[in-house]
Amino acid sequence: MWGQILPVGLVALFALFNQDGCEISSGNREGRASFAITDAPADDVDQVRITVSRIVLGYDDRSVSLPINPPVVIENLLDFQGTTTKQLLPLEEIRAGSYDWIRLYISERNNGASVRERATGQEFPLQLDDTAATGTQVRYLELNQAFSIPRDKDSNFTLELDLRKALIKRSSEYYLLRPTLRLAREEDSGTITGTIAEPLVSAAGCTSDNAADEGRSLGNAVYLYPGTGMNMGDVYTRLSGTPIGTRNPYAIAPVRKAIDDTDYRYEFGYIPAGTYTLGFTCQSMADEPLRQDNLRFDTRHEVTVKAGETLELPLF
């Protein structure tokens, strides 16, 4: 890559790039950033294993590569939901400025990615591409979302991998993991938590199974939409993972009951500050991403999320 010609006043500010255009150092133009991961689970699997080897941040025609060495092996991504996260990369100096996209590299090698079905206990390979030969590839999930890393400040980012949207069983041989990520900066985000009244999870017409998973229940969920007065809908996407229409939820939180508790609870973590509409459904088991489903939403709330705050909603 040709070297840059810098103005005299900026001689002290320099950047070195490798042959791939990835920035190696950026002098005193750096901020500090960390990255963690959480998920929104699907009901029909009880274990999702992934191995994360690298994060790449893109801006203009360049990129910053952040190797994870050794790779982070997450034995079960379902253990990390709401505000519970798994750290991928601790705080380190990274080029400050604006970015256009982020890639999460996941290894399929040596059973690095797999899924176990809840009903049968059978394990399947997890692939990021229909054409990938399982066990031989390192591929990435890409999120095209603008974000920035401020200079001389810490930025703690969380990636949510929404498994309810992402996981598709493509055949009797493997599952496909689609790019359904969202990225939030902890410093700009808040938390929403609340409880669901028991009659709502056992009403007529529910497809939920409240005795499943040792009594913690499955198939009840709260769907979150940006804005107020929203026309709430189900997850409906193309095979690529891109949403169809304007009624797809921004995020989904399962409604679960702890074994030693009588309340059905939900939690959204790392929600950017703003206004949102929440709706509860006891029919989330019927929500198939590749088709449009007419889910019933029994209640709704309109809320305002503030950065750094936890919003505790009254009983639905």
TAKAQUI-V474692 format. One record per backbone hydrogen bond with DSSP energy under -1.0 kcal/mol. CO is the residue of the C=O (numbers start at 1). NH is the residue of the N-H. Records with the same first field share a line. If there is no record, write none. Layout:
CO = NH / NH
This chain:
7 = 10
8 = 11
10 = 13
16 = 24
18 = 21
21 = 63
22 = 18
25 = 16
26 = 29
29 = 96
30 = 152
31 = 94
32 = 155
33 = 92
34 = 157
35 = 88 / 89
36 = 159
37 = 86
38 = 161
40 = 163 / 164
44 = 118
47 = 116
48 = 77
49 = 114
50 = 74
51 = 107
52 = 72
53 = 68
54 = 105
55 = 66
56 = 103
57 = 64
58 = 100 / 101
59 = 62
62 = 59
63 = 23
64 = 57
66 = 55
72 = 52
74 = 50
76 = 79
77 = 80
80 = 39
81 = 84
86 = 37
89 = 35
92 = 33
94 = 31
97 = 149
99 = 147
101 = 58
102 = 143
103 = 56
104 = 141
105 = 53
106 = 139
109 = 112
113 = 126
114 = 49
115 = 124
116 = 46
117 = 121
122 = 117
124 = 115
125 = 175
127 = 177
129 = 132
133 = 136
137 = 108
139 = 106
141 = 104
143 = 102 / 145
147 = 99
149 = 97
153 = 32
155 = 34
156 = 186
157 = 36
158 = 184
159 = 38
160 = 182
161 = 40 / 163
162 = 166
163 = 167
166 = 178
168 = 176
174 = 170 / 171
175 = 127
176 = 168
178 = 180
180 = 162
182 = 160
184 = 158
185 = 188
186 = 189
188 = 273
189 = 308
190 = 271
191 = 311
192 = 268
193 = 313
194 = 266
195 = 316
197 = 200
203 = 206
209 = 212 / 218
211 = 215
212 = 217
213 = 216
216 = 257
218 = 209
219 = 284
220 = 255
221 = 281
222 = 253
223 = 279
224 = 250 / 251
225 = 277
236 = 244
238 = 241
242 = 238
251 = 224
253 = 222
256 = 265
258 = 261
264 = 196
265 = 256
266 = 194
268 = 192
271 = 190
274 = 305
275 = 227
276 = 303
277 = 225
278 = 301
279 = 223
280 = 298
281 = 221
282 = 207 / 208
283 = 286
284 = 287
286 = 288
288 = 291
289 = 237
293 = 295
299 = 280
301 = 278
303 = 276
305 = 274
306 = 309
309 = 191
311 = 193
